Amino acid sequence: MPLLFMAKEDHVMKVIIECCLLTEEEKIKMCEIVTQSKADYIKTSTGFSTGSATFEDIELFAKHCGPNIKIKASGGIASIEDAEKFIELGGHRLGTGRLVKIAKSM
């Protein structure tokens, strides 16, 4: 499968994967493609489909992406405990519309 994109050195590239629409095998293949592309980030979802970030997806990304790829967990982060677990599993950045609620709960 040829690469459809390559990161440029003077830009930050984030590749968004709709994890909720893919099988585990397809997610692993996407990790390989994103790693080969030299992108900066792989992200779990756009927020426009049927699912959000899962702990399992972040763990899978951490296992199958190269060390140069940062992971963004997007959506489904409802508490500070969720946020901490996503980071413990390998997430580098979190995307959540619930940030104010999370901050107020601290």
C-alpha positions as CSV (number, residue, x, y, z in Angstrom):
1,M,0.0,0.0,0.0
2,P,1.6,3.3,-1.0
3,L,1.8,6.2,1.4
4,L,-0.7,8.9,0.7
5,F,1.0,11.6,2.7
6,M,4.3,12.5,4.1
7,A,5.0,15.0,7.0
8,K,6.8,18.1,6.2
9,E,9.6,19.2,8.5
10,D,8.2,22.7,9.0
11,H,4.7,21.6,9.8
12,V,3.0,19.6,12.6
13,M,0.9,16.8,11.1
14,K,-1.9,15.0,13.0
15,V,-3.5,12.0,11.4
16,I,-7.0,11.3,12.6
17,I,-8.2,7.7,12.7
18,E,-11.9,6.9,13.3
19,C,-11.1,4.0,15.6
20,C,-14.8,3.2,16.2
21,L,-15.1,2.3,12.5
22,L,-12.0,0.1,12.3
23,T,-11.1,-3.4,13.3
24,E,-8.1,-4.0,15.5
25,E,-6.1,-5.2,12.4
26,E,-7.0,-2.1,10.5
27,K,-6.0,0.1,13.5
28,I,-2.6,-1.7,13.7
29,K,-2.1,-1.1,9.9
30,M,-2.9,2.6,10.4
31,C,-0.3,2.8,13.1
32,E,2.3,1.4,10.7
33,I,1.3,3.8,8.0
34,V,1.3,6.8,10.3
35,T,4.7,5.8,11.6
36,Q,6.1,5.5,8.1
37,S,4.7,8.9,7.1
38,K,6.7,10.6,9.9
39,A,3.5,12.4,11.1
40,D,3.7,14.0,14.5
41,Y,0.4,12.7,16.0
42,I,-2.1,10.0,15.7
43,K,-5.6,10.9,17.0
44,T,-8.4,8.5,17.9
45,S,-11.4,10.3,16.3
46,T,-12.8,13.4,14.8
47,G,-15.7,13.6,17.2
48,F,-18.2,13.4,14.4
49,S,-18.7,9.6,14.3
50,T,-20.1,7.1,16.7
51,G,-17.3,6.7,19.2
52,S,-14.7,8.4,21.3
53,A,-11.2,7.5,22.6
54,T,-11.0,4.2,24.5
55,F,-8.3,3.0,26.8
56,E,-7.8,0.0,24.6
57,D,-7.2,2.2,21.5
58,I,-4.5,4.3,23.3
59,E,-2.8,1.2,24.5
60,L,-2.9,-0.3,21.0
61,F,-1.5,2.9,19.5
62,A,1.3,3.0,22.1
63,K,2.2,-0.6,21.3
64,H,2.1,-0.3,17.5
65,C,3.2,3.3,16.6
66,G,6.9,4.2,16.4
67,P,8.6,6.2,19.1
68,N,8.4,9.4,17.0
69,I,4.5,9.4,17.0
70,K,2.6,11.2,19.8
71,I,-0.9,10.0,20.7
72,K,-4.0,12.2,21.1
73,A,-7.0,10.7,22.8
74,S,-10.1,12.6,21.7
75,G,-13.5,12.4,23.3
76,G,-14.8,10.2,26.0
77,I,-12.7,11.9,28.7
78,A,-15.2,12.5,31.5
79,S,-13.0,12.8,34.6
80,I,-9.6,13.5,35.9
81,E,-9.2,9.8,36.5
82,D,-9.9,9.1,32.8
83,A,-7.4,11.8,31.8
84,E,-4.7,10.3,34.0
85,K,-5.3,6.8,32.7
86,F,-5.2,7.9,29.0
87,I,-1.8,9.5,29.8
88,E,-0.6,6.5,31.8
89,L,-1.4,4.3,28.8
90,G,0.7,6.4,26.4
91,G,-1.4,9.4,25.5
92,H,0.5,12.7,25.0
93,R,-2.4,15.0,24.4
94,L,-6.1,15.0,25.3
95,G,-9.1,16.4,23.4
96,T,-12.2,17.0,25.5
97,G,-15.1,19.4,25.5
98,R,-15.5,18.6,29.2
99,L,-12.3,20.4,30.3
100,V,-14.2,23.0,32.5
101,K,-16.2,20.3,34.2
102,I,-13.0,18.3,34.8
103,A,-11.1,21.3,36.2
104,K,-14.0,22.2,38.5
105,S,-14.0,18.7,39.9
106,M,-10.4,19.0,41.1
